[in-house]
């Protein structure tokens, strides 16, 4: 079966959700420690949280398989994305808490890593690249929104509590400044006009998570492709511990803000090109 699903939309917007997958192929399950089969580090329920995307005409790309199999937001050469900080690899070997994902001597080695890259990583990225080309042919430009979520406290990865909304444009290299301004402006406007039902939502632009491989590789403003990553705390919309349940009440409070952020980014992108 195809290791991803792609819904083709009608607007210049493509939303990638590279860590939403929760499946582990049956032939790999015995290599992992039992705890790994609960895929605790998945970006849970993003498709429910972003249920407004059809109203924006978005294309949506989602993988089937868990990031424990392969991390679709890491470069194919496995170079660290955040030098000097804890990093997960292309084929991760640790939970976000730092413990080993695999049983002793069962972590993937060279040939297995290459096979996973070919089987799972490459098809996703080929689909992503081809969809951006299709969108550019239709509209002349594209906006790539890379959607993520994470637990709000993970000492192995960052100190203290992460800001609720972490916007990344690769320090300004992956998207025109007007698009980043639109996203942060949507946050400020929502806070001041009473449009956010969750008080005290915090945010940062190009902080600890400024964009992974997808944002940095595909964001090319000079070629009319703009990429924004949003890493959000799961505490905004779900239970952060087992069973990782979706909280419809919390989600309903934050969804209008997310829709405004994505919609304003798309409007700013359209303004750059006059349509």
N, C-alpha and C positions, 0 to 999 in steps of 0.2 A: 504494500500500500504506500501511497505517497506520504512522505514524512511531514507534510504540512497541509494546511487548507488555505486557499486564497479566494476571497470574495472580491470581485472586480467592481468598483464603484464608478460613479459618473463625474466626480469632482477631481481637482488636482491633489487631493489628500490621500496618502497611503499611511496606514497605521500598522506598525510592526509590533508584535507582542512576543519577543523571542524566548521568554522564560515562562510562558503560560502552560507548557506541556507538562503532563504528570505521568505519562506512560514510561515504563522501562521494559525493553524487549525481554521476552521470556528467557532467551538464551544467555542474558547477562545477569539476571536477577541473583543467581547463586554466588556471584563474585562480590556483591555488596554485603555489608553488615545489615542485619534485619531492619534496623532503624531507618536505613536509607529508603526502604520501600514505601515509606510514608511521604517521601519527597517534601520534607518540611520547608525547603528553601525555594519552592516554586513561587512564581508571581501569581498567587491564587486569585481566581474569579475576575480577572480583568475584563473578560468579555461581557460579564454582567455589569460591571461598573461602567464600562464604556458603551452601554446599550443605546446611547444617543447617536452613535456613528452613522447609522443609516440616514438620519435626517441631514447629515452633512455630505452625503453622497460619497463616503469614504470607501476606499479599498482597504481590506483588512487581511493581514498575513499572520497565521498562527501555526506553531509547530505541534506535532503530536507528542513528541518525546521530551522527557525531563532534562533539565540542564545537567543532571548528574551523568547522563549519557554523553553529552557534549554541550559546551556553552556556545550558543550561536552568536553571542555578543563579544566574542574574543577573536583575535586575529588568527589566521590559519598557521602562522609561524609560532604562535603561543607567546609572543612578546608580552611582558607585563603591561597592563593598561595604566596602572597607577604606581610608578616606581617609588619605593620607599614606604609603601603601605602594604598591608596584607592583600594578596590577590588570589582569586580563583583561576584555575588554569583552563585551557581549551577542553581538556578532559579532566574535570575536577577530581581531586583526590581527598578533599576535606569538606566537611559540613561548614556552614558559616560560623559555627562555634569553634572550629579548629580541629575537631576530632576526625579520625580517619573514616572515609566513606567505605573503604574496601576491607575485606578480610585480609589477613597477612599474606603477602606475596600474590595478591590477586588484582592489584591495580593494573590498568592497561599499560602496556609497553609500546615501543615504537610501531611495529606492524599493526597492532590493534588500534592505536591512535590514528594512524593513517587511514585505516579502513573506516573508522567512525567519521572521520572528516569527509571522506568520499560519500558515505552512505547517508549521513544526516546533515552535516554542515553545508556541503556544497549545493544540494538541491534547494535548501532554504534561500541561500544567497543568490543562486541563479534566478529563482522566482522573484526575489526582491528587486534585483537589478533589472530584470525584464519588465516588471510592472512599472518601475520608474521610467523606463524607456517608453512604454505604452502611454503613460500619463503625459510625458513630455511631448510626444507626437500629437496627442489630442489637444493639449492646453498650452504648450510652449514652455512650461515650467512645472515643478512638482514640490510639494511639501511632504516630507517624511517625518512622522511623529513616532518616536520609539517609546513605547509604553512599558513601564516597569512598576513593581512594588516590592517592598522589603519590610521586615520587622523593624520597629522603631528603635530597639536597643540590641546591638550586636557588638559586644566589646572587641571581638577578634578583628572586626572590620573598621570600627570607628568608636571614638570616645563619646560617652554620654548618650543623649537622645538625638537622633537625626532630625533636622528640620522636616516638617510635614511634607512639603513639596520641594523637590530638588530639580531645578531646571538646568539643563546642560546644553550648551552650544559649542562645546570644545573650545572654551575661552574665546568665543566669538568667531571661530574659523568655519563653523558648519552652517551658519545661517546669517542672513543679513541682520544688522543690529535692530532694524525696525521690527523684525519678527520677535526677537527677544524682548524688546520694549513692549510689544503688544501683549505678550504672555504675562509679563510681570505687571503691566498696566491693568490687565483684567483682574489680577489678584487685588491690587490696590483699590480699584473701582468697586469690586464686589464687597470689600471690607467697609468702604465708606458709604455705599448706597444701600446697605442692609440686604444685599443679595445673597449673603452666605449665612446659612443657619448654624454653622459650626464656628463659635467664636474662638479667636486666638490662633487661627491657622498660621503656621510659620512657613517661610519659604526662603530659598537662597538661589542665586544664579551663579552657575559654575563654581560650586563649592566642592565638597568631597566627591560627588558624582557629577562630573561635567560632561559625560557622554562616553559610552564605550565604543567598541569597534564599529558598530553600525552607524552611529552618529558621525564619527570621525572619518570613516571611509566613504560614506555615500553623500555626506553633506558637502556640496560643492557650489557655493553661491555664484561663482564665476561661470558655471555651466547651468544656471537656473534650477538647481536642486538645493533645497534648504532643509536641514535636518535639526530636529529638536528632540532631546531626551527628557522625559519626565519620570523621575524616580519618586514614588510617593510612599509614605508610611502606611502600612497595612492597618494600623490602629484607626485610620480614618473611615474604614468601611468593613472591617471583618475582625474576627477573633484571631489573635496572633499566635495562639497555642492550639494544640490538638483539641478538637478536630478541624481547626482552621475554618470555622463556619462563617459564611457570608452574613453580614448584619444589614438587612434591608433598610432599617431605620437610619443607621449611620450613613449608608451609601446614598440614600435619598437626600441627605443634607449636603453632601459634598458634590454630588453629580452636577448640579447647576453651575458650580464654579469650574469644574473640569470642562464642561461643554463650552463655557464662555472662553476659557483659555485656548482650547483647540480652535473654536470658531474665530476668535480674534486673531490667532496666528494665521489662519487661512485667509482672513480678510486682509491682513497686512501683506501676505504673499501676493494676493491678487492686486493690491494697490501698487506693488512694485512694477507690475507688468501691464497695468491699465485695464485688466479684465479678470 
